[in-house]
């Protein structure tokens, strides 16, 4: 079920009303959220509900077993069960065909027979997200940073919480389980704030991402037929497409969660206002990046060793992040490129130099800050080429065309209306988020505008969404991961 669908527009009010009708009965509220999560997930394909239930059941039992034994060997064995179950399922569905194709190509080059065939598996939507979320729970229990919950309804509610189940934010049990365990009462201010954030997320998804997608998809389908200027335009539009799509999803998820009395972690912090690539990665997909930091980078030694260890760990974290995004060499290249951008800052101990909000207390950035933002955006766009390309050959074609004489031609766009809507949406997004850059999200304008101005803006955004929604708005990009 998509947030930007009629189905969800019917589903959400029904769930909201029934949920708060159970106010004061915590056990029933949590059980109802599980049921709602199963319906929400099963709307896509009910057959894959078994994977979600299996993952949750294994990790629930593993954590209880670790809580009840003080034997380190048994605890490690139980953790291994969780790792194998979670990563085994994720690896099978997401990477089996990739490895089979890779081995087939390698053996063919060597002139050797290779008889295994691909299975053409359908990737269960959300599996990368709920797998990491559930796995972090067992790791935290193993580390004794968290006590195992004895209540299955609490734990299953945490894994199957429908607002963020499919594409994050990837929550931690330490943050969410206490919220499932305490009584929740309806808070009108919290719900109102949630609705504002949902509205902003829908604007970024429908007006920005979906319109940009129509142009980007057309030009990236056959890049060899288009000029460098046209492909550069498409690449810049893709940068805003993926931002509008994914940060839009996160805003909607956080807003929906607030309607039910839950606070989710922030997943984006205006990353395109970053002054260097290290700041960009502290502000982009925060829940995944902190997950890799806590469960991969730090266990590998983090930055405590010499420069060789820092280089090794940084490369590993970016390559793993790239591979997490998809079974394609383009994602690995995307991770490697970002690692190469990131490493000089780490080696010079400048990766934390840009902290705080850009132009804090000022209306405009300095020339140095503006230059840093432009350079960081350009670096991100270059890496996005590999993220968007279907294969490495296509990525090389796009880069080759951009860095050719055709870069100085006039971009050719089939629909000026779609381009105009896209640029308008991008411009409004940048303006509103710049004004709100010290807040949590774009429309959190309290204190910066009077109530009549704010409500006029809300209604204007609703009207813009209705008027500018393209035909055939698609799924969220991160559903494929």
C-alpha positions in Angstrom: 0.0 0.0 0.0 1.4 3.3 -1.0 1.2 6.5 1.0 0.3 8.4 -2.1 -2.7 6.1 -3.0 -6.4 6.2 -2.6 -6.2 2.9 -0.7 -4.0 4.5 2.0 -6.3 7.6 2.1 -9.1 5.2 3.1 -7.0 2.9 5.2 -5.4 5.6 7.5 -8.6 7.3 8.8 -10.2 3.9 9.6 -7.1 2.7 11.5 -6.8 6.1 13.2 -10.4 6.1 14.5 -10.4 2.4 15.6 -7.0 2.8 17.3 -8.1 5.8 19.4 -11.4 4.1 20.1 -9.2 1.6 22.1 -7.7 4.5 24.1 -6.6 3.4 27.6 -6.3 -0.3 26.6 -2.7 -0.6 25.7 -2.6 -4.3 24.9 -5.5 -3.9 22.4 -4.0 -0.8 20.8 -0.7 -2.6 20.3 -2.4 -5.7 18.9 -4.5 -3.6 16.6 -1.3 -1.9 15.3 0.1 -5.4 14.5 -3.0 -6.3 12.6 -2.9 -3.0 10.8 0.7 -3.6 9.9 -0.1 -7.0 8.5 -2.9 -5.6 6.4 -0.7 -2.7 5.2 2.1 -5.1 4.2 -0.2 -7.9 2.9 -1.8 -5.3 0.6 1.3 -5.6 -1.6 1.5 -9.4 -1.5 0.1 -11.4 1.5 2.3 -14.4 0.7 5.4 -12.5 2.0 3.9 -11.9 5.4 5.4 -15.2 6.4 8.9 -13.7 6.1 8.0 -10.8 8.3 6.4 -13.1 10.9 9.4 -15.6 10.7 12.0 -12.8 11.2 10.1 -11.4 14.1 9.5 -14.7 15.8 13.2 -15.9 15.5 14.5 -12.6 16.9 11.9 -12.5 19.7 12.9 -16.1 20.9 16.6 -15.5 20.4 16.6 -12.4 22.5 14.7 -14.2 25.3 17.2 -17.0 25.2 20.1 -14.6 25.5 18.4 -12.9 28.4 18.0 -16.1 30.3 21.6 -17.4 30.0 24.8 -16.0 31.2 26.9 -18.4 29.1 28.9 -16.4 26.6 29.1 -19.3 24.2 25.4 -19.9 24.2 24.8 -16.2 23.7 27.1 -16.1 20.7 25.4 -19.1 19.3 21.9 -17.5 19.7 23.2 -14.3 18.1 24.5 -16.4 15.2 21.1 -17.9 14.7 19.6 -14.4 14.4 22.3 -13.3 12.0 21.9 -16.3 9.8 18.1 -16.2 9.8 18.0 -12.4 9.0 20.9 -12.0 6.7 20.3 -15.4 5.1 16.8 -14.5 4.0 17.9 -11.0 2.9 20.8 -12.4 1.0 18.8 -15.1 -0.7 16.0 -12.9 -2.0 18.2 -9.9 -2.8 21.5 -11.2 -3.9 21.1 -14.8 -5.1 20.4 -13.9 -8.8 23.2 -11.3 -8.7 25.8 -13.8 -7.6 24.6 -16.4 -10.0 24.9 -14.0 -12.9 28.3 -12.8 -11.7 29.7 -16.3 -11.4 28.2 -17.2 -14.8 30.0 -14.3 -16.4 33.3 -15.1 -14.7 33.2 -18.8 -15.6 32.2 -18.0 -19.2 35.2 -15.7 -19.5 37.4 -18.5 -18.3 35.8 -21.0 -20.7 34.4 -23.1 -17.9 30.8 -24.5 -17.7 28.5 -23.1 -15.0 25.1 -24.8 -14.7 23.3 -23.0 -11.9 20.4 -20.8 -13.2 18.8 -17.7 -11.7 15.5 -18.0 -9.9 14.2 -14.5 -11.0 13.1 -13.9 -7.4 10.8 -11.1 -6.5 12.4 -8.9 -3.8 9.9 -8.7 -0.8 9.2 -5.1 -0.3 10.7 -3.6 2.8 12.9 -6.7 3.7 16.1 -4.6 3.9 14.5 -2.3 6.3 12.6 -4.6 8.7 15.5 -7.0 8.7 18.0 -4.4 9.9 15.5 -3.1 12.4 14.8 -6.5 13.9 18.5 -7.5 13.8 19.6 -4.4 15.7 17.3 -5.6 18.6 19.1 -8.9 19.0 22.5 -7.3 18.7 21.6 -4.8 21.4 20.3 -7.5 23.7 23.5 -9.5 23.1 25.6 -6.4 24.0 23.5 -6.0 27.1 22.5 -2.6 26.0 18.8 -3.6 26.1 16.7 -6.1 28.1 14.7 -8.5 26.0 11.0 -7.8 26.0 8.9 -10.7 27.3 5.8 -9.5 25.6 5.5 -10.8 22.0 2.8 -8.2 21.1 5.2 -5.4 22.1 8.0 -6.8 20.0 5.9 -7.7 16.9 4.4 -4.2 17.1 7.9 -2.8 17.0 8.9 -4.7 13.8 5.6 -4.4 12.0 4.7 -0.7 12.8 3.2 0.2 9.4 4.3 3.8 9.0 8.0 3.0 8.7 8.0 -0.7 8.0 8.6 -0.5 4.2 11.2 2.2 3.9 12.2 3.4 7.3 13.4 5.2 9.2 15.2 2.1 10.5 14.3 2.4 14.1 16.1 1.0 17.2 14.3 -1.1 19.8 15.8 1.2 22.5 13.8 4.0 21.1 10.6 2.3 20.0 9.9 -0.5 22.5 9.5 1.9 25.5 6.9 3.8 23.4 5.0 0.6 22.9 5.1 -0.2 26.6 3.7 3.1 27.9 0.1 4.4 27.8 -0.6 6.7 24.9 -3.2 9.5 24.9 -4.3 11.5 22.0 -2.4 14.8 21.7 -4.0 17.3 19.3 -0.8 19.3 19.0 1.2 16.2 18.1 -1.4 15.1 15.6 -1.5 18.6 14.0 2.3 18.5 13.7 2.1 15.1 12.1 -0.4 16.2 9.5 1.9 19.2 8.6 4.8 16.9 8.1 2.7 14.4 6.1 1.6 17.3 3.8 5.2 18.4 3.2 6.2 14.8 2.5 3.4 14.4 0.0 4.4 17.7 -1.7 8.0 16.5 -2.2 6.9 13.1 -3.4 4.1 14.1 -5.8 5.1 17.6 -7.1 8.9 17.2 -7.0 9.8 13.5 -7.3 7.0 12.3 -9.5 7.4 15.1 -12.0 11.2 14.9 -12.1 10.9 11.2 -12.6 9.1 11.6 -15.9 12.0 13.6 -17.4 14.8 11.5 -15.7 13.3 8.2 -16.8 13.0 9.3 -20.4 16.6 10.5 -20.8 18.2 7.7 -18.7 16.4 5.1 -20.8 18.7 5.9 -23.8 21.5 8.3 -22.8 23.4 7.7 -25.9 20.8 9.6 -27.9 21.0 12.8 -25.8 23.4 15.7 -25.4 25.6 16.2 -22.4 23.6 19.3 -21.4 20.3 17.3 -21.4 21.9 14.5 -19.4 23.3 17.0 -16.9 19.8 18.4 -16.5 18.4 14.9 -16.0 21.1 14.1 -13.4 20.4 17.3 -11.4 16.7 16.5 -11.6 17.4 13.0 -10.4 19.2 14.4 -7.3 16.0 16.2 -6.4 13.8 13.3 -7.5 15.5 10.9 -5.1 15.6 13.5 -2.3 11.9 14.4 -2.8 10.9 10.7 -3.0 12.8 9.3 0.0 12.8 12.3 2.3 9.1 12.7 1.3 8.5 9.1 2.4 10.3 9.7 5.7 8.3 12.8 6.4 5.0 11.0 5.7 6.1 8.1 7.9 7.1 10.3 10.8 3.9 12.3 10.5 1.7 9.2 10.4 3.5 7.8 13.5 2.7 11.1 15.3 -1.0 10.5 14.7 -0.7 7.4 16.7 1.3 8.9 19.5 4.8 7.7 18.4 8.0 9.7 17.7 10.2 8.2 15.0 13.8 9.3 14.5 14.7 12.0 12.0 15.9 10.5 8.7 16.9 13.6 6.7 18.3 16.9 7.9 18.3 19.1 4.7 21.3 17.3 3.2 21.6 19.5 0.1 22.5 22.4 2.4 25.7 20.5 3.5 29.0 22.3 3.2 31.1 19.2 2.6 30.5 15.5 1.8 31.0 14.4 5.4 28.2 16.7 6.5 26.1 15.4 3.7 26.4 11.9 5.0 25.5 13.0 8.5 22.3 14.5 7.1 21.3 11.9 4.4 19.4 8.7 5.4 20.4 9.1 9.0 18.8 5.9 10.3 20.8 3.7 7.9 24.1 5.5 8.3 24.0 5.4 12.0 23.0 1.7 11.8 26.1 1.0 9.8 28.2 3.2 12.2 27.0 1.4 15.3 26.9 -2.2 14.0 29.6 -2.3 11.4 32.1 0.6 11.5 32.6 0.8 15.3 33.0 -3.0 15.7 35.6 -3.0 13.0 37.6 -0.5 15.0 36.2 2.7 13.8 38.7 5.5 13.6 40.8 4.3 16.6 43.6 2.6 14.7 46.1 4.1 12.3 45.3 5.6 8.9 45.4 2.3 7.2 42.5 1.1 9.5 40.6 4.3 8.9 40.9 3.9 5.1 39.9 0.2 5.3 36.9 0.8 7.6 35.7 3.8 5.6 35.8 1.8 2.4 34.0 -1.1 3.9 31.2 1.0 5.3 30.6 2.7 2.0 30.9 -0.4 -0.1 28.5 -2.3 2.3 26.1 0.6 2.1 26.2 0.6 -1.7 25.6 -3.2 -1.8 22.8 -2.8 0.7 21.0 -0.6 -1.8 20.9 -3.2 -4.5 22.5 -6.2 -6.2 24.2 -4.3 -9.0 27.8 -3.1 -9.6 26.5 0.4 -10.1 25.6 0.6 -6.4 29.0 -0.7 -5.3 30.6 2.0 -7.6 28.3 4.6 -6.0 29.5 3.6 -2.6 33.2 3.5 -3.6 32.9 7.0 -5.2 31.4 8.4 -2.0 34.2 6.7 0.0 36.8 8.4 -2.2 35.1 11.8 -1.7 34.9 11.1 2.1 38.4 9.8 2.8 40.4 13.0 2.4 38.3 14.7 5.0 38.7 11.8 7.4 42.5 11.6 6.9 42.8 15.3 7.5 40.6 15.1 10.5 38.2 17.5 8.9 35.1 15.3 8.6 33.5 16.8 11.7 34.5 20.4 11.0 31.1 21.4 9.5 28.7 21.1 12.4 25.6 23.0 13.2 23.2 24.7 10.8 24.6 26.5 7.8 24.2 30.3 8.0 22.8 30.0 11.5 21.2 33.2 12.6 21.6 34.7 9.1 19.3 34.9 6.1 21.9 34.0 3.6 25.1 31.9 3.6 28.5 33.4 3.1 30.3 33.0 -0.3 32.4 30.2 1.3 29.4 28.4 2.6 27.5 28.7 -0.7 30.6 27.5 -2.6 30.9 24.5 -0.2 27.2 23.7 -0.8 27.5 23.9 -4.6 30.6 21.7 -4.6 29.0 19.1 -2.3 25.9 19.0 -4.4 28.0 18.6 -7.6 29.9 15.6 -5.9 26.6 14.1 -4.9 25.2 14.5 -8.4 28.3 12.8 -9.9 27.8 9.8 -7.6 24.0 9.7 -8.3 24.8 8.9 -12.0 26.0 5.5 -10.9 23.0 5.1 -8.5 20.5 5.9 -11.3 22.2 4.0 -14.2 20.9 0.5 -15.0 24.5 -0.8 -15.5 28.1 0.4 -15.6 28.1 0.9 -19.4 25.1 3.3 -19.1 26.9 5.2 -16.3 30.0 5.6 -18.4 27.8 6.7 -21.4 26.2 9.4 -19.3 29.5 10.7 -17.9 31.1 10.6 -21.3 28.3 12.6 -22.8 28.3 15.2 -20.0 32.1 15.7 -20.3 31.9 16.3 -24.0 31.3 19.2 -26.3 27.6 18.6 -26.2 27.5 19.9 -22.6 27.3 23.4 -24.1 24.2 22.7 -26.2 20.7 23.7 -25.2 19.0 20.9 -23.3 16.2 19.3 -25.2 13.1 18.5 -23.1 9.9 16.9 -24.6 7.5 18.5 -22.1 8.2 22.0 -21.0 5.2 21.8 -18.7 6.6 18.9 -16.8 10.0 20.6 -16.5 8.4 23.9 -15.4 6.4 22.1 -12.7 9.5 20.2 -11.6 11.6 23.4 -11.4 8.8 25.2 -9.6 8.5 22.4 -7.0 12.3 22.3 -6.5 12.5 26.0 -6.1 9.6 26.0 -3.5 11.2 23.1 -1.7 14.6 24.8 -1.4 13.0 28.1 -0.3 10.8 26.6 2.4 13.4 24.2 3.7 16.0 27.0 3.7 13.7 29.1 5.9 13.1 26.1 8.1 16.6 24.7 8.1 16.9 25.0 11.9 13.6 23.0 12.3 12.9 19.3 11.9 11.1 19.6 8.5 10.1 22.1 5.9 6.6 23.1 7.1 7.5 23.4 10.8 7.1 27.2 10.5 5.9 27.9 14.1 7.4 31.2 15.2 8.4 32.2 11.7 5.0 33.1 10.3 1.7 34.2 11.7 -1.2 31.7 11.8 -3.1 33.1 8.8 0.1 33.0 6.7 0.8 29.4 7.7 -2.7 28.2 6.9 -2.7 30.1 3.6 0.5 28.2 2.8 -0.9 24.8 3.8 -4.0 25.3 1.6 -1.8 26.6 -1.2 0.4 23.4 -1.0 -2.7 21.2 -1.0 -3.9 23.0 -4.2 -0.5 22.7 -5.8 -0.4 19.0 -5.1 -3.8 18.5 -6.7 -3.1 20.6 -9.8 0.5 19.4 -10.3 0.1 15.7 -9.6 1.3 13.9 -12.8 -0.6 11.0 -14.2 0.8 7.6 -13.2 2.7 8.8 -10.1 4.8 5.7 -9.1 6.0 3.8 -6.1 8.6 5.2 -3.8 12.2 4.6 -5.1 13.4 2.9 -1.9 10.7 0.2 -2.1 13.1 -1.6 -4.5 15.8 -1.8 -1.8 
